[in-house]
Amino acid sequence: MAEDEALIALSLGDLLEAGGYEVALALDGADALDAARRLGDGFACW
């Protein structure tokens, strides 16, 4: 999940994980692109 507000990112990440999702947090666009490359086929974008 890409979100530049750390508190929001952590809160939403916790909610998604509680719902059974595996979450990778990114605090900016560059981190999000790195995570997408690293996760490959395991990456989902909604």
ChimeraX commands (.cxc) that place a marker at each C-alpha (Angstrom):
marker #1 position 0.00,0.00,0.00 radius 0.5
marker #1 position 1.33,3.43,-0.91 radius 0.5
marker #1 position 0.48,6.24,1.49 radius 0.5
marker #1 position 2.66,9.20,2.39 radius 0.5
marker #1 position 1.06,9.77,5.82 radius 0.5
marker #1 position 2.74,7.23,8.11 radius 0.5
marker #1 position -0.09,7.03,10.67 radius 0.5
marker #1 position -2.68,6.45,7.97 radius 0.5
marker #1 position -0.47,3.85,6.25 radius 0.5
marker #1 position 0.06,1.94,9.49 radius 0.5
marker #1 position -3.63,2.08,10.44 radius 0.5
marker #1 position -4.85,0.93,7.03 radius 0.5
marker #1 position -2.15,-1.72,6.90 radius 0.5
marker #1 position -3.31,-3.09,10.26 radius 0.5
marker #1 position -6.92,-3.16,9.06 radius 0.5
marker #1 position -6.02,-4.98,5.86 radius 0.5
marker #1 position -3.86,-7.50,7.72 radius 0.5
marker #1 position -6.70,-8.12,10.17 radius 0.5
marker #1 position -8.85,-8.88,7.13 radius 0.5
marker #1 position -6.41,-11.55,6.01 radius 0.5
marker #1 position -4.40,-9.57,3.46 radius 0.5
marker #1 position -0.62,-9.53,3.26 radius 0.5
marker #1 position 0.45,-5.89,3.17 radius 0.5
marker #1 position 3.62,-4.20,1.93 radius 0.5
marker #1 position 3.78,-0.55,2.99 radius 0.5
marker #1 position 5.38,2.18,0.89 radius 0.5
marker #1 position 5.63,5.78,2.09 radius 0.5
marker #1 position 6.11,7.29,-1.38 radius 0.5
marker #1 position 5.82,6.49,-5.06 radius 0.5
marker #1 position 9.43,5.35,-5.44 radius 0.5
marker #1 position 9.06,2.87,-2.56 radius 0.5
marker #1 position 5.78,1.64,-4.09 radius 0.5
marker #1 position 7.48,0.97,-7.45 radius 0.5
marker #1 position 10.33,-0.84,-5.71 radius 0.5
marker #1 position 7.83,-3.01,-3.81 radius 0.5
marker #1 position 5.92,-3.80,-7.02 radius 0.5
marker #1 position 9.13,-4.89,-8.73 radius 0.5
marker #1 position 10.18,-6.94,-5.71 radius 0.5
marker #1 position 6.79,-8.65,-5.34 radius 0.5
marker #1 position 6.39,-9.39,-9.05 radius 0.5
marker #1 position 3.28,-11.53,-9.61 radius 0.5
marker #1 position 2.39,-11.25,-5.92 radius 0.5
marker #1 position 1.58,-7.57,-6.38 radius 0.5
marker #1 position -2.04,-6.42,-6.65 radius 0.5
marker #1 position -3.18,-2.90,-7.48 radius 0.5
marker #1 position -6.71,-1.68,-6.76 radius 0.5
marker link #1:1,2 radius 0.2
marker link #1:2,3 radius 0.2
marker link #1:3,4 radius 0.2
marker link #1:4,5 radius 0.2
marker link #1:5,6 radius 0.2
marker link #1:6,7 radius 0.2
marker link #1:7,8 radius 0.2
marker link #1:8,9 radius 0.2
marker link #1:9,10 radius 0.2
marker link #1:10,11 radius 0.2
marker link #1:11,12 radius 0.2
marker link #1:12,13 radius 0.2
marker link #1:13,14 radius 0.2
marker link #1:14,15 radius 0.2
marker link #1:15,16 radius 0.2
marker link #1:16,17 radius 0.2
marker link #1:17,18 radius 0.2
marker link #1:18,19 radius 0.2
marker link #1:19,20 radius 0.2
marker link #1:20,21 radius 0.2
marker link #1:21,22 radius 0.2
marker link #1:22,23 radius 0.2
marker link #1:23,24 radius 0.2
marker link #1:24,25 radius 0.2
marker link #1:25,26 radius 0.2
marker link #1:26,27 radius 0.2
marker link #1:27,28 radius 0.2
marker link #1:28,29 radius 0.2
marker link #1:29,30 radius 0.2
marker link #1:30,31 radius 0.2
marker link #1:31,32 radius 0.2
marker link #1:32,33 radius 0.2
marker link #1:33,34 radius 0.2
marker link #1:34,35 radius 0.2
marker link #1:35,36 radius 0.2
marker link #1:36,37 radius 0.2
marker link #1:37,38 radius 0.2
marker link #1:38,39 radius 0.2
marker link #1:39,40 radius 0.2
marker link #1:40,41 radius 0.2
marker link #1:41,42 radius 0.2
marker link #1:42,43 radius 0.2
marker link #1:43,44 radius 0.2
marker link #1:44,45 radius 0.2
marker link #1:45,46 radius 0.2
view
